[in-house]
Amino acid sequence: FKPQAEMLANRARKRFRHLHKRFARQQIDVFRLYDWDIPEIRAVVDWYGGHLVVGEYTRRQSVPDWLPLMGAAVAGALGVPAAKVHLKARRAGKQDGQRYTRLAHTDRKVVMRERDLKFLVNPYDYVDTGLFADHRDTRQMVRELSDGKEVLNLYCYTGSFTCYAAKGGARSSVSVDRSETAIQWAGENLALNDISQREHR
């Protein structure tokens, strides 16, 4: 698998050089470096402000050594210490109910910037970290459409869309999710951005 690791590391390095300065100017800490761009390398690589989240789209042929090798190669190319490399097995479908199984119980969250907003992410405990980089432009669209509106955010997850709506001038918002952990996390993100939880909850 060494040639694959080298290809992935080279691709991630080039993408990082291309994106990092531009996103730094925009105060954006979270962005994607690679998403299964090479058919034989079934991986996804995301940059989280000095942390790397490296995932494998697993299948029956997956072997245990592959993902750690990919993670180490990308970390070496970008100078990221092992303590800030987070490996995730991304399973398609239900996979016997294991798709969203909690990975650890550190409850460690790290603050990431996105334009003039800040969000708490947890790269340690879950497959998903709390903030999806590929929804960034959609969040901005919601902000631009929210002035004076009342916003209902269903399946709100960690409330990033609610934060954008509030900053866009929404009169009020209600965030709904079946997960108590997500609702608590959304409240933390509202507080982090100095958004009143009287009007936005």
N, C-alpha and C positions, 0 to 999 in steps of 0.2 A: 504493500500500500504506500510505500515511500514516494513513488512518482505522483500519486494522487495528492499526498500531503504537500508536496512541493508546488504542484499546480494550484492548489487551494490557497496556500500561503502567498504565492505570487499574485493571484487574482485579488485577494483581500488587501494586500499591500498597495496595489495600483489603485483600487477603489478608494482606499483610505486617503491616499495622497490627493486624489481628485476631489473628494468630498469634504475633507476635514476643515480646510481653511474657510470654505464657503459657509458651512454650517456653523463654524465658530463665530463668524461675523454676525450670523443671525441668532446667536445664543441657543443653538440646538445641539443638545448633547447626545441624542439617541438617533441612530440611523443605521440602515442596512448596508452591509458590505457584500453579501453574497447570498443568492437564493437559488440553488440547484441550477446554476448557469451552465455547468458542464454535466452532460448526461450521467456519466459514471460516478460523479461526486454528489451524492444525495444529501447535501448539507445546507444549512442556513447559518449565516454569521451576522450578528448584530453588535454594534458598538454602543456601549452605554457609558459615556464619559469616563473612559479609562478601564472599564470592565468589558470583557468579551463574553457574549452568550453564543455558544456554538452548539447547534442542534443537528441531529441526524434524522432524516425521514426513514424510519426503520422499516424493515421487511423481514421475512423469514430467513433470508440469507445473511442478515446482519451478523457481524461477529463482534465480540466485546472489545477487542483491541483497536477497532477502526476509529471510533469517535475520539478517544483520548489522543491518538496519534494526530488526527486532524486538528484538534484543539491546541496541542503543543506546537504544531507547525505554525498555525496562525498567530499564536501568542509570541513565538520567537520572532516572526516577521515584523510584529508591531511593538515589540518590547513590553509586553504585558506580563506581569508576574503571575505565577501559577495561582496564587490566592485570589486573583481577580478573573479567573477563567471559569466559566460555568457551563458544564456540559449537559445537554438535554436530549433525551430520546423522544422524538415527536412521532406519535402513532396516529395513523389515519383511521377514521372510523371509531367504533366503540372499543375494539380490542379487549374484549372481556371486561369492560368497565375500567380499564387502567389509563385511559387517555389523560385524565386530569388528576391522577393520584398525586397527593402531596409528597414532595421529595425529601423534605427536611423540616425541622421546627426551630429554625434560628430566629425567626421574626425580625430579621435584620432588613431595614429599608435604607435606601440611599436616595438622596435628592438629585433629580435631573432637571435641567432647564429645557424649556421649549418656548422660544421667543421670550415674552415677558411673564410667562407662567412657570411654575415649578411643580414637579410631581414626584411622589415617592414610588420607587420601584423596589422590588424584592427579587433579585436574580438567584437567590439561594434556595428558596423553598418550593417553588412551583415551576412547571414547564413555561407558563406565561408569567411575565415579570410584573404586570400591572400597567404597562403602557405600550401600545402597539405603534411602532414607528410608521407603518404604512397608512395609518389613519390621520397623520398629521395635517395634511391639506384639507381633509374632510372636517376636522375639528375647526380649522380656520374658517371654512365655509359656514359652519354653524354659528360661529362668533359673528360673522358679517350679517347674518340673517336674524339675529336674536334681539336687536334693539326694541325695547318696549313690549316684547312678547312674554307669554307664559309658556314655559318649556316643560314637557314631560319626557324624562329620559328613562325609557324602559330597558331592562337588562343593562343597567348603567355601569356595571363592573366597578372600576375604581373612580368613577366620576369625572374623568378628564373632559368629556363633552359638556358636562354641567359647568365645570370651571370656565370653559371657553364661552358658553352661553352667558354666564354671569358677567364675565369681563366684556362681553359684547353688548351689555346693557339690558339683558332680560329682566323684566320686572320681578319675576319669581320663577322657581323651578322645583320640580319634585323628581327625585331619583329613586328608581325602584329596581331591586334585584333580589333573587331568592336566597342569595348568600349573605349571611350576617357579616362575614369577614369582608366582603366587598363593600357593603354599606358603611362599615366602620372605616375602611380604607378611603372611601369617597369623602367621608367627613374629615379625615386627616388632610386630604388634598385641598378641600375647601378652606380649612383653617390655614394651611400653608400659604395659600394665595390671598389671605385676608378677605375672604368672601363670607358675608353674613349668613349664618345658618338659620336665621329667622326667616329670610326670604327664599333661601336656597337650601333644600334639605333632601 
